[in-house]
Amino acid sequence: MLISEILSAEVAVQFCKMIIEISRRLIMRKSAAEKLNATVDNFLKIVQEIKYSGVELPQHRQLQLDLISQKVSEGIDLAKHALASGRWNVYKNVRFSRKMEKLERLISHFVSCEVPMHILADVHHMRRESAERFDRLDAANRQLEKLKIGAGSGGGWLWDALRRADEDEAMIGLGNFSVTIAVGKKKLKELILTNDSRPVGIHGMGGSGKTTLAREVCRDGEVTNYFNNRILFLTVSQSPNVEQMKETIWRYVSGNSFCESYDVVPPWNLQYQWKTETRTLIVLDDVWTLGVLEQLICKVPGCKTLVVSRFEFPTVLNHTYEVELLREDEALAVFCYYAFGIKTIPFDANDNLVKQVVRECKCLPLALKVVGASLRDRPQMFWASAKSRLLRGEVICESHQTNLLERMAVSVNYLSNRVRECFLDLGAFPEDKKIPLDVLVNIWVEIHDLDEEEAFAVLVELSEKNLLTLLNDSRAGDIYSSYCEISVTQHDVLRDLALHMNGQGNINERKRLMMPQREAELPKEWQRNSDLPFSAQVVSVHTGDMKENDWFQMKFPQAEVLIINFSSPEYFLPPFVSNMPKLKALILINYGNMVATLHNVAVLRDLPNLRSLWFEKISIPDLSKTHISFTKLKKISLVLCKISNSYDQSVVDLPHILPSLSELTLDHCDDISRLPSNMSELFSLKALSITNCHSLQELPVNLGKLKSLQILRIYACPSLRQLPLSTNELVSLKYLDISQCVGLQCLPGSIDGLVMLEKINMSGCLQIRDLPESVIYLQSLSNVVCDEDISWLWKDQDGGRMNLKVQIAKESFNLDWLSE
């Protein structure tokens, strides 16, 4: 939509200029007036496309588009009347000219004043999903300098782990040295680069490199040229949102071009007459069922589908390629890279022992990576023990997939108890979804008695052992950055491994109770054993729509973490929440298309030990009607939530409800225009983060009452015009982030009271052109991030201090992330 608006703006300016010019010289330029008619008609279609594209626009933006549509329609009528006007009717032509000049001024005002704000809002919306591609990662090392890995882990920083993840992707994706992958690419390209539009596939067991091969093919120059870079890569998984994926495919294939307004995605067996065939490659990765596959294959001319799965699907796919396992020399090279950092066996290593371990990994790339990383820097006796355990993993009549899990389980069992427990927690999250690091760290802190630095160290060790993948975010920076700016993903086989290891023993005695995939109801096994209490410390539920009668009572006397994943606009909270007296962390994530309304909120009353709360894409209930008091709750994160009147100070006593709150995060909560004034009475609050809240207009006048506040992050809130004067009273404040607040006009006149302030980030504050004189008294200030055109002001205000570092904010215009 962003690009469409930009194009619309350009067409609007040009069209208005053409109207005026033609109306002045109509006698000589009648052919130009006819051309104008076609241009205006196309412009109107673009505006209509934006209005009816299926993207939910705020009401004020919809009204603006309605207005511009109306004015452009008037322009069409004016052009038609001008064409019909008599050649010598000078008076009428002058009258048309004046009308068109007035219309041009109106549209020019819209283009120059309104469109830039639309563009900025769209950019920030899209950055929520994909800002990790921006290039600001050099600051991540400063954020994590103090975080070392424990003894025996090989050393390194979290930044190093992020860098190594990128290096592994580039170097050991097998594309650089593998003959097997080269053969696979050649055969797969023969299936794809044809005029035959029938779907083709890649199949093979888990961990055999199917996805790696598919990505290598998508990066191949011949393939990208053939499809003109129109390649859509979708991960389907065991619990897909089919309708959402169909909509994504349809919009990509159609190019969101203007045809007519669809309320739903049209049938795949289209009778629509396409004017031209545009070659498009759709890659469906990790497909599990025939029913889902049949719904996602798009039978549009020029569209080729590549299916990646553990299964063949012969009734649907025209041809399939079975991924070949690595040759012995290739397997050895992969293993040595992860075990020794080189692609050959080192001189001082036991050659026979290394080859025996490689053979037991059965030439599976994922097993070679995991086992190799677990043996790095280990003594020879440790290797011999690992080889013996791998040998014992060979069980007759067991599937090859289970054998793989058994072999990789050896690597997990060699981890320290603390790291192993953290790895097993990863099975609680849906497959192929990004896990916000903030959520993960909160869980580990609460149930494993770690501090945040130790939790980071565990994360790095798991990354070095190839048991998870770190995804860096462009905003990840120094020690004041939010943990949610880094996310974690896990290979589906590694998630299977966590589930496999968690699923051992009696179900009522398991430490973790997890649903492997999304189901319409809770597992029957849970219901059969619900008469006895469950000992689970971590409970993970993954469902669709759940109503009151869909639940049954269960007792969880030891549960400390509850993760509820669902996809539905309405959700009835499980009654058994009230049977979790020790619950410390509650994570509620809606993966549906619409914000969900919660029911049965009253169960949250009986959680006296709750310390951390994460809500995503939820309509926050009216707290005045719940009579809930979270006496021990310290952290609240609301992401993509609708808040409306949930915090109305006239009926909600926030200090009473949240007496211990120390961290509050509001991200992409578009309906919040102001914060309640009694929020300034949350005296224990240490970090307040409000990001991408585009309707936020003002902060509490008495914000300065928050004497414990150390971090104030107001990022990308374009409607905010000023900071309250009481900001100067935040005596404990160490970090102030007002970056990308394009409407902010100035800093408070007096800020010398911020005696503890160490860093200010004001990049993208386009209207701030002057600094208050009181900045010279900020003796603790050591770092300022700002735009280049204002940096000289800070350097002039330095006052001779040598410790002030003025950092120019980097600009990035890389749009690669749009394809995702």
N, C-alpha and C positions, 0 to 999 in steps of 0.2 A: 504494500500500500504506500509506503514511503516514496518509492520510485515513481509510482503512478501520480502522487501528489506533485512531485517536482516537475514531471512532464506536463501535468495539467497547468501548473503555474506558468511555465514557459509558453505553452500554447495560448493561454489567456492573454498574456502581454502582446504576443505577436498578432493575435486575432484582432485585438482592440486597435492596435496601430493601423492594421490593414483597413479596418472599417472607416476610420477617420480619413485616411488617405483616399480611399475609394469614393467616399461621399463628397470629397472636395473636387475630385477629378473624374466624376462618374461618366462624363461624356466620352472621355478618351479611354477609360479603363473598364468597360462593361464586362469584358471577359474575366478580368481580375475579380469582379464582384461575384461572378458565377463560381469561380474557384474558392472564394471566401465561404460561400454557402457550404461547400463540402467540408472545408476545414472546421467550421463551427459545428457542423453535425457530428464529425468525429470527436471533437472536444467534448461535446455533450455526452456522447456515449462513454467516454473515459470517466467523467464525473459520475454517471449513473453506475458504472462498474464499481467505483469506490463505494458508493452508497449501498449497493446491493451485493457486495462481495462475500457476505457471510461473516465479516469481521464485526464484532460488536463494538460500536463507537459510542463514546459519551454523548449525552444528549446535545450539549452545546456544539460539538463538532458536526453532528448530524444536521442540526439547524443551519450551520454555516454552509454545508454542502447543498442543502435545500435552497438556500438563498442564491448561491452562485449558479446552481442549475437554473433557477428561475430567470436570473439576469442573462445568462447565456441564451436561453430560449427567446428572451426579448431581443437579443442581438440577432438571432436568426430572422425574427419577424422584421426587424429594421432593415436587414440586408435584402430581404425579399421586397419590401416596399421601395427601397432605393432602386432596385433593379426595375421595378414596375413604373418608377417615376418618369415623367416625360423628359425628353432631352433638354428642353429649354425652360423647364419649371425650376428656375433658380431658387425661388423662395422655399419651395418644398425641400429641395436638396440641402439648403442651408439648415433648415429645421431638423432634417435627419442628422446632419453633421453635428449639431449641438447635442442632440440626444445621445449620439454615439460617444461624444466627448465626455458627457456625464457618466455614461456606462463605463468608459475606459478608466475614469478616475476611481469609480467604486471598485472595479476589479483590481486595479493597481494597488489600491489600499489593502485589499484582501491578500494580494500576493506579497506585498512588502512587509505587512505587519502580522498577518495571521499564519500564513504558510510556514515561515521559519519556526514558529512555536509548534505547529503540527509535526514538522520534520523532527524537531528535537524530542517531542514526546514519543514518536514512533521509534526513534533510535534507542531511547532508554527502555522502552518495552522489549525490544528485541535483545538488548544486552542482558536481560535477566536470564535468558536461556543459553546465551553463547558468548558472554564477555570473556571467557577464558582464552579465546583466540587472540585477543589484543596483546600487543607486545610491551608489557610493563613488568616483566618477571624479574628484571635484574634487582628489584628491591626485595625480593623474597628472602635472599640470604640474610639481610639485616633483620628481618622479622624473626628468624629462627636460629641466629648465631649461637644462642645459649643452649640449644637442644642437642645433646650428644646421645648416641646410641649406647646402651649398656655394654658391659664386658662380653667379649666373645661374639659380638655382632658384626665386627668388621669396620666400625666407625663410619662417620659421615654426618651430613646435615639433611634436613628435610628438603632443602633446595637441591642438594646433590641427588636426592632420590627422584625429585621431579625431572632433573636434567637427565639422569640415567634412564628414566622411563622413555624420554624422547629419543635418546640414543639407541635404546633397544628396539624401538619402533622402526628406526631408520636402518640399523645395522643387522639386527637379527630377525627381521621380518622374513628371513629366508630368501628374500628376493635377490640379495647381493651375491650369494655363492652357491645356491642350491640348484643342482641339475634337476632334481625332482620337481621343484616349483616351476622351473623353466618349461619342463615338459607339460606340466599341468596348465600353465598359462597358454602354451601353444594350442593344446587341444581345446581349451575353453574358448579361446578366441575364434577358433574355427566354427564353434557352435553359435557364437554371438554375432559375429560380423557377417551376417547373411541377410537376405531380404525376407527370409522366413520369420514371421512374427510369432510363431508358436513358442511357448515358454520352454526353457531348458534348465538343468539343475546341476548342482554339485552335492554329492552325498558322501558321508564317511562318519566314522565314530567320533564321539566327543574328544577333543584334544588333538585331532589329527591334522589340524591346520586348514580347515575349510574356509573359515572367515578370513584368515591371512591370505589365502589364495584369491578369494573374491576381491579383497581390497587391492591386492597387487594388480589384478586385471583391471580394476576401475581406475588405477593410477597409470596404466599403460598408455603411452602417447597415441598409439594407433587406435585404441578404443575411444579415448577422449575426443580425438579428431573425428572419428566416424559418427559419434553421437553429439558432436559439437558441444561437449562438456555438459550435456543434459543427462546426468546420472544421479538418480535418487537411491540412497542406501538406507533401508529401513530394517531395524531389528524387530522381529515379530514376537519371539519368546513363547513360553507356555501359557501366558495369561495376557493375550493381546486385547487392546481396545479396537475391535475390528472396524467399527463405524468411523472412529477417529482416523485410522490408517487409510480407509477408503477415501475419506475427505482429503487427506494429505496427498494421496496419489492423484486424485482427480484434479486438484488445484495445480499440481506440478505438471501433469500431462497436458491440461488445457491451457497452461500458461496464465491462468486466471483471466483469460481473454474474454471480451464482452460477447456473450451470446444471448442469454436471457437470465432472469433471476431464478435460481434454484433454491428451494427450501431444504431439499435433501439432495444427496449425491445421486445422479441419474443412474439407471441400471447399467451394468457393465457391458451387456450385449447391445451396444448402442446402435441405433438406427440413424444417429446424427450424421449429417453429411459434412465431413471435414473438408475445408477448402484446400488444405495442403497437408501432406504427411510430414510431421516433424519427428525425426528419430529421437527416441528416448529409451534409456535403459533403466529399468526398475529392478533393484536388487532386494530380495526378501530374505533376510538372514535369520537363521535359527527358527525355521518353521517346524512345528511339531505335529499338526493334524491336517488331514486332507480337507476337512470341512472349512477350516480357516483359509487354507490355500486357495480353494475354489472361490471364495469370496473376494480375495485380494488380487487375483489375476485380472488385469485390465485388457480387454480386447478392443483396443483402439488402434487404428492404422498407424504404423510406424513405432509402436511401443513394444519393446522386447523385455521379457521378464526373466530374470535369473534367480532361481530358488536355491538357497543354501540350507541343507537339512541333514539330519542323521538318517533320513529315510528317502526312498527312491521316488515314490508317488508315480508309478508307471502309467496310471490311467489319465494323468493330467500333463505330465512333462513329455515333450517330444523326444528329447535325448537327455541323458544324465552322464556326468563324469564322476567316477569314484576316485576320491583323493587317494593317491598312492602314499604309503608311508615312506619316511626318509630312507635312503640307502645307508648302509652301515657307516661309511666314511662321513656322510653328512650328519648322521645322528651323533657321531663322535665329535664333530666340529661344534655342533650346537651345545652339547653337554660341556665340552671344555671351555667354551666361551663363558658359560655361567659358573662353572666350578673354578676356573683358573684365570679368566679374563683374557684368554687367548684361544685360538681355534685348534690348537694341537696339544698333545700331552706334554707337560713340562719334563725336563730332563730328570728332575729329582722325584717325580711321581712314580708310583707302582703301575707300570704299563698294563699288566694283566688284570690288576684289581679294577682299574678305571674301565677297561673294556668289558669286564664282567658286569659292572654296575650299569653301563650303557646298554648291554644286551637285555638286562632285566627291565629296562624302561620301554622295551619293545618298539623302539624307533618312533615313539609318539612325541611330537615337539613339546607339548605342554608338560608331559611327565619329565622330559629331559631338562626343561627349564627349571621346574620346581625342585626336582631331586638334585640337580647340579648346584643350584643356589644354596640348598640346605647343607651341602657338603663343603662349601667354600671355606678355606682356612681351617679345616678340621684335621686332626691327626690321623695317621694311617689306621690305627685301631678303630677309630670311629667309622672310617670307610668300610672296614671289614665287617663291623657290626651291622652297618646299613645294608651291605650286600646280603648278609644272612637274612635280615628281616625282609628284604625284597624277595628273596627266594621263597620264603615262607608265605608270601602273598599269593603264590600260585595255587589256586584252588580248582580241582577238577570239576567240570560241569558248571562252572560259574561263567557268567557273561564276560566278554572282553572289557566292557565298560566298568563292571565291578572290579575287575583286576586292576584297571587303571586307578580307580579310587583307592584300592588297597595299597598300591605302590606309592601314591602321593601321600597317603595317610602316614607312611613311614616318616616323611619329611616333617609333617605337622607334629608327630609325636616326639620328635627330637627338639622341638622348640621348648623354651622355658615355660613353666606352667602359666605364668601371667600372659605371655604372648599367645600361647595356644588358646587360652580362654577367650582372648580378644578376637582371634581368628574365627572361632566357632560362633561368636556373636553375629558375624556378617551374614550368616544364613537367614537371619530374621528379616532381611530386606528383599523386595521383589527382584527377580532376575533382570539384568540389562537396564537397570535404573541407576542414575547417579545418586550416591549417598552423600548428603551434605556433611562435611567434616565436623561441623558444629554439633550435629546430632550424634555422630559416632563418639566424639570426645565426651559429650555429656553423659552418654551411657557408660562409658568406661570409667569415668570419674566416680559415678554414683555406685556402680556395683562391684568394681574391682579395687576400690580404695586407692586410686591413683590421683596424683595432681595432674594438671594440664600438660606440664612439661614431660612427665612420664608417659602420658597418653600419646604425645607426639612421637616420643622415642619408639614406642611400640608400633606406631603407624609406619615409621621409617623402616623398622626391621622387617615388618610384613611385606613392605614394598621391595626391599632388597632380596627377600626370599621369593619374589615373584608370586606372592599369594594374594596380592591386590594391585590395582593400578591407580596411581595418583594423577588427577587431572588438575593442572594449574589454571588459575583464573587471572586475568589481566590485572584485577584489582588487588591481588595478593601482594602485600607489601611488607611494611615494617611491623614492629611489635604491636602497633595499634590496630592492625587490620583484623577484620572479623574472620573467624574460622570458617564461616559459611562460604567464603570466597575460594575455598579449595574443596574439591569433591573427590569421591572414591568410587571406582567401579571394580567389578570382579568378573572374571571369566565364568561362564555358566557351569563349566565342569568343576571349577573350584567352589562355586556355590553348592553344587551337588555334593562335593566332598564334605563341606561343612554340614549339610543336611544329613549326609550318610553317617557322619561321626556323631551328630546330635541324636540320631534316631535309634541308638542302641539301648537295649534294656527295657524294663517295664515302663510303659508310657506315663504312669503316675509318679514315677521316681526320676524321670529325666530332668536335667537342669534347665533345658530349653524346650519349649513346646512351640513348634512352628508349622505353618501351612506351606508346603513347597510351592504352591501356585494358587492363583485366584480360583475360588470355587463359589458356587451359588449358595452354599451352606457350609456349616462347620463339618469337619470330618466325622464320619460315623464312629470311628474308633474313639474319638473324644467323648461322644455321647454314651457309648457303651461303658466307659470307665468313669463317668461323671459322679457316680455314687460315692467315690472316695476322693479325698482332696488330692490336688496335683502339687508336686514339690517344685515345679518350674520356677526359676528365678527370672527368666525372660520368656514372655509370651508374645507371639506374633500371629496376627490374624490378617487374612487377605481375602476379601469378599467383594461382591457387587453390592446391590441394594439389599439392605437388611431391615426388616420390620420387627416389631415386638415379638410376634409369634415365631420368628425364625431362630430365636435364641433359646438356649436352655441353661439352667443354672449350673455353675461350676465353682469350685472353691480353690483359691490360690493363696494360701496363707503365707507363702514365701516369695511371691512375685514382687519384683522391684522395678521391672521395666515392662511396659505394655506398648506394642507397636501395632497400630491398626491401619492397614492399607486397604483402600476401597475405591470404587469407581461408581458414583451415584450422586444425583442431585439432592437426595434425601437419605439420611442415615440415622437409624435408631441405635444409640450407644448400648453396648451389651450390659445386661443387668449384672453380670458377674463382676463388673468393675467394683461394685460395692463390697465384694468379697476379697479385695486385695488391700488389706490394711497396711502393708509395708511398701506399697507402690511409691517409687521415687521419681520415675521419669515416664511421661505419657507423650507418645508421638502419634499424631493423627494426620495422615496424608491422603488427600483425595486426588486420584489420578484421572478423574473424569474431566469432561470438557467444561462443566459448569460448577460454580461455587455451590457447595453443599450446605443444606440446612440440617442442623443437628436436632435430634429429639432425645428425650430421656436424659437431659443434662443433669438432672437431680442426682444421678449416681456419683457425680464428682464431689458431692458433699462429704462422702465418707472416705476421703483420702487425706488423712491428717499428716502424712509424711511426704507428700508430693513436693518435689524440689525443682523439677524442670518440666516445661510444657512447650511442645512444638505443634502448632496448627498450620496446615497448608491447604489453601483453597477451601476455606471453611467460612460460613457466615457465622460470626461470633454471636452467641446468644445474649439476650438482654440480661446483664448480671443482676439488675435490680429485682428480677423475678426468680432468681435461683437461690438466693439467701446462702451463698457459698462464701466461706472465708478460708483462703489458702494461707495458713499461718506460717508455713515453712517454705513456701514457693519462692525461689530465688531467681529463676530465669524463665522468661516468656519470649517466644519467637512466633510472630504471626506473619506468614508469607502468603501473598496473593489472597488475603482474607477480606471479607466485607465486614466492616466494624460498625458503621452507621451510628446508632445511639447506644451502643453497648457500654460506652464510658461516659454517658451523660452525667455531668457532675451534680445535676439537680436531683437525681434519684440514685446515683451510684457513689458510694463512699469508698473510693479507691484505697485510701490509707488503711481503712478497716479491713478491706478484702485482701489486700496485698501488703501486709505490714513488714515483710522481710525481703521484698523484691530488690535485687541488686542489678539485674540486667534486663532491659526491655528492648526488643527488636521489632520494628514494623517495616516490612518490605513489600513493595508493590500493593499497598492497601490504598486503592485509588479513591475510595469514597470518604476519606478522612480529610476534613478541611481545617480543623483546629483541634488541639489537644485540650482536654479538660484542665481547668486551672488547679483543681485539687491534685493533679499529678505532681505539682511542685511540693506536695506534702509527703511524697514517698522518700523519706529522709535517708533510707538505706540504699537508694539507687546510686550505682557506681558507673553504669554504662547505659546511655540512651542512644539508640541507633534508629534513625528514620530515613529510609532509602527508597528512592523511586516512588514516592507518594506525590503524584503530580497535582493533587488538589489541595495539598497542605498550604494554608495561607498565613498562619500565625502560630507561634509558640506561646506557652503560658507567660503572662506578664510577670509572674513571680517565680520565674525559672531559677532565679538566683538563690532560692531557699534550699536548693539541692546541694548542700554543703559537702556531701560525700561524692558528688559526681566527678569522675576522672576522665571519662570519654564522652564527648558529645559529637555524634556523627549525623549530619543532616546532608545527605547526598542526593543529588538529582531531584530536588523539589522545586520546580521552576516557578510555582505560584507564590513562593515565600518572598516577601518584599523586604523584611527587616528582622533582625534579631532583637529580642527584648532588651531594654536598657539594663535590666537586672542581671544580664549575662556577666557583667563585670563583678558580680558577687560570688561567682563560682570559684571559690578560693582553692579547691582541690583539683580543678580541671587541669589535665595534662595534655589532652589532645582535642583539637577543634577541627572538624572536617565539614566545610560548607561547599565542597567542590560540586561543580555542575549545577549550582543553584543560580540559573541565569537571570532570575528576576530580582535577586538580592542586590540592593542598591548601595549599601555601605556597611562597614563594620560599626558596632556601637561607638559613640563618641568617646567614651571612656572605657578602656579595657586594662588599665594599669592594675586593677584589682586581681587579675589572673596571675597571681604570683608564682604558681606552680606550672604554668603553661609551658610545654616543651616543643610542641609542634602545631603548626597550622597548615591545613590543606585548603587552598582557595582557588584551585585550578578551575577554569571554565566559568568563573564569576564575571561575566562580561561587562556588567554595569558598574562594578567597583573600579573607580579610577583615582581614588585618593585614599590615604590612610590617616587615621586619627593620630594626633601628635603624641598621644599617650603610649604608642607602641614602643617608644624608646625606653620605657620603664619595665618592659617585659624581660627581666634579667635572666629568667630560666629558659627563655625561648632559644632553641638551637637549630630548628629546622623549619623552613617555610617552603611549601610547594605552591607555585603560582604560574600564571601564563607569562610569556616573555615580555609582553608589553607593559606589565606592571612590576616586573622584577626589579627594575632600577629604583622604584620607590622604596622597596625594602632595603636595598643596598645603601641608599642614601640615609635611611633611618637607622642603619646599623650602629651609629654612635661610636665607632671605633672598636666594637666588640669583635674578637677574632673567632668566636665560636658559632656565629650565626651562619648557617648554610642555606643559601637560596637556591632551590632546585627548580629548574624549568620543567613544567609538565610536558610529557611527550604526547604528541598527537599521532593518531593511527587511523588510516583510512582503509585498512584491509577489510574487504567485504567477503572473504572466503567463508565466514561463518553463516552467511545468508543461505548457503546451500544446505545447511543442516536444519 
